């Protein structure tokens, strides 16, 4: 639709057949269209954010929000279970061990740095 409108405008300008009044009318229509599109966009943004607004509620909505929270908790728990099982795989387990060794080394270095800073 927009392509047709742009093509029509370009064709009109190329052929020079449009009068100044027709151009003004077209500009007015396009400006009004832009204004309405912006208003619609703002409304759509508000509507899309309203589901999380605690002011927008009813018993049914609260039940759905509780269901959503339970599902999110289940997803987090399932991700943790997957992560734990993946870390036990033979191809991943050595990397986990190296990471644990690196974290231990970091802790040792942190303690040495703190001791040096405390001595100064």
C-alpha positions as a printed Julia matrix, in Angstrom:
120×3 Matrix{Float64}:
  0.0     0.0     0.0
  2.77    2.39    0.94
  4.7     1.44   -2.19
  1.71    2.28   -4.35
  1.3     5.61   -2.57
  4.99    6.46   -3.0
  4.91    5.37   -6.64
  1.81    7.48   -7.23
  3.42   10.51   -5.63
  6.61   10.04   -7.63
  4.67    9.59  -10.86
  2.67   12.72  -10.18
  5.81   14.7    -9.5
  7.59   13.32  -12.56
  4.79   14.17  -14.95
  4.2    17.57  -13.38
  0.46   17.23  -13.8
 -0.42   17.91  -10.17
 -1.47   21.37   -9.27
 -0.21   23.21   -6.19
 -3.6    22.68   -4.53
 -3.49   18.93   -5.16
  0.01   18.86   -3.66
 -1.22   20.71   -0.58
 -4.14   18.3    -0.21
 -1.8    15.33   -0.53
  0.62   16.82    2.0
 -2.24   17.45    4.42
 -3.48   13.88    4.02
  0.0    12.46    4.52
  0.57   14.62    7.61
 -2.77   13.53    9.06
 -1.96    9.89    8.29
  1.37   10.23   10.08
 -0.3    11.77   13.11
 -2.89    8.97   13.28
 -0.16    6.34   12.85
  1.82    7.81   15.76
 -1.27    7.87   17.97
 -2.03    4.26   17.05
  1.56    3.26   17.82
  1.4     4.89   21.27
 -1.91    3.15   22.0
 -0.5    -0.19   20.88
  2.5     0.27   23.17
  0.22    1.04   26.12
 -1.98   -1.96   25.33
  1.02   -4.32   25.06
  2.35   -3.1    28.42
 -1.02   -3.2    30.2
 -0.88   -6.96   30.84
  1.9    -6.42   33.38
  0.31   -3.35   35.01
 -0.98   -4.28   38.49
 -3.63   -1.57   38.17
 -5.19   -3.53   35.31
 -6.6    -6.49   37.16
 -9.52   -8.75   37.87
 -9.77  -12.11   39.64
 -9.39  -13.88   36.3
 -6.32  -11.81   35.4
 -4.76  -12.45   38.82
 -5.29  -16.2    38.34
 -3.58  -15.98   34.96
 -0.71  -13.97   36.44
 -0.24  -16.66   39.11
 -0.28  -19.31   36.38
  2.32  -17.31   34.44
  4.54  -17.05   37.53
  4.26  -20.81   38.12
  5.18  -21.49   34.5
  8.16  -19.12   34.71
  9.32  -20.87   37.88
  8.98  -24.23   36.13
 11.04  -22.96   33.2
 13.8   -21.74   35.53
 13.83  -25.07   37.37
 13.89  -27.04   34.11
 16.77  -24.92   32.8
 18.74  -25.62   35.98
 18.07  -29.35   35.62
 19.19  -29.31   31.99
 22.31  -27.32   32.89
 23.2   -29.81   35.66
 22.71  -32.82   33.36
 24.73  -31.21   30.56
 27.57  -30.47   32.97
 27.72  -34.21   33.73
 28.26  -35.16   30.08
 31.74  -36.59   29.39
 32.54  -33.88   26.82
 31.53  -31.06   29.19
 32.71  -32.39   32.57
 36.42  -31.53   32.0
 35.47  -27.94   31.16
 33.41  -27.7    34.33
 36.39  -28.99   36.32
 38.72  -26.45   34.67
 36.24  -23.68   35.45
 36.08  -24.75   39.09
 39.89  -24.8    39.27
 40.02  -21.32   37.7
 37.48  -20.02   40.23
 39.52  -21.5    43.08
 42.67  -19.85   41.7
 40.82  -16.53   41.47
 39.79  -16.83   45.12
 43.4   -17.56   46.14
 44.64  -14.56   44.17
 41.91  -12.36   45.69
 43.1   -13.37   49.17
 46.74  -12.63   48.29
 45.76   -9.22   46.86
 43.73   -8.4    49.97
 46.65   -9.46   52.17
 49.05   -7.22   50.2
 46.65   -4.29   50.37
 46.13   -4.83   54.1
 49.9    -4.9    54.68
 50.37   -1.51   53.04
